[in-house]
Each structure stands twice: as C-alpha cells, then as structure tokens.
Amino acid sequence: TVGHILTSSDGTTWTSRTSGISSQLNGVTYGNGTFVVVGSSGIILTSSDNGTTWTSRTSGTSSNLFEVTYANGTFVAVGDSGTILTSTNGTSWTSRTSGTNQSLYEVTYGNSTFVTVGTSGTILTSSDGTTWTSRTSGTTNNLWGVSLGNSTFVAVGQAGTIFTSSDNGTTWTSRTSGISSQLNGVTYGNGLFVTVVYSGIILTSSDNGTTWTSRTSGTS
C-alpha cells in the first residue's frame, strides 16, 4: 500500500513504522541483517534494526520496482522495462543488463539459480544475479509469480498459465491448470505447490506442478 510499513514479532500484533515516503511499496525481503523494501519510481528502503527505522537508498532508476529477494550474498530487485538491480548490502545498487524491455514482476532463487518472470512470457535466469539469460517459455501471456520446490521451478500467470522447469529454469513445460483466470502467485511447502486466483479459487499440486486440483478457499 502507499508508503505503509508494519512490523510484528509474532504475526499477531503489528506496529506502524515511518517510511518517510508516500509512494507505493511492492516487495520486501531480508538478508545480511537488513530488511529491503522496493517500490514505485525506483524506491528502495532499508532497515537494519528489525524494521523500526528506514533509510532511503539511491537505486539509480526511476522505473517501478516490483519485487526483491536475497540469496547467495546478493539482493536482486526487478521491475519495469527489464530493470534488474543488485546489491551485496542493500545500500549501494548496481544496474544489470537484462536483455529485455519487458516488465519483470517476480524473482526467486534456488538450486544456485535466480529466476525472474514478467510480461509476454518473459523468463530470465542467472547464476549470480549479474549475467542474465533469456529462456523460452512458449507463451506471450504475462507471468506474475515463480517459486521453487523439490528442485522444480513453477511459474504462473495470465489466463491460467502454468509452466514448470526441472533443469534450473533452462527449459519450461506448459501444464494444464483447468482455469482461464489469472494466477497471481505461487508458493511451495510441505510437498505442495499452491497458486491463487482473483476469484478466490486455489489450485494445488503434489506432483511438482504437473497436475493441478481446484480447491475451495471460502472467499470470492
């Protein structure tokens, strides 16, 4: 939401913190003793005191930033127009060449590989966050989310699109979701991939994203 940051030590009681900005914040991650938040117009905020106080950092871009992750000693932020930024400490950021002008909405890491996905079926992979390789998804649908579980990457998006990769994001296979609605995000836990739909539908897969079952969320 617009400039709002809340913190909690138990997930029950939440405290509002001063971000110092009034723009939209889109993604947050933690690594190397630092919380990093990214948002519209290249906003990057960091906190090294458990999210109590926040400092604005120079991103070097005015593009909207949608997501940030931390892995292998590196923060990676992605956004509009193929924007990819990296940092080792959250303070100083370096622009990387993505090779695309498509918007990048999600980034994740696993099996020594960063994977980011975005508009028009864009999928990029990197072993270090610095050098990125374009991969063929086989779709022009927008991809909104990507996650890793059991050595398998799953990407989801527009019109019920689901793709899986079992070779560190190099090749991708289209899977049948059974729906035509937008899939907004995907996660993995306890042997199960879960993705959600705007209409309140939940899809689950227990076979590494190959087949999917519709579940009732109880909300629309």
Helices and strands as residue ranges (DSSP letters): E 5-7, E 15-17, E 25-31, E 34-39, G 40-42, E 44-47, E 55-57, E 65-71, E 74-79, G 80-82, E 84-87, E 94-96, E 104-110, E 113-118, G 119-121, E 123-126, E 133-135, E 143-149, E 152-157, G 158-160, E 162-165, E 173-175, E 183-189, E 192-197, E 201-205, E 213-216
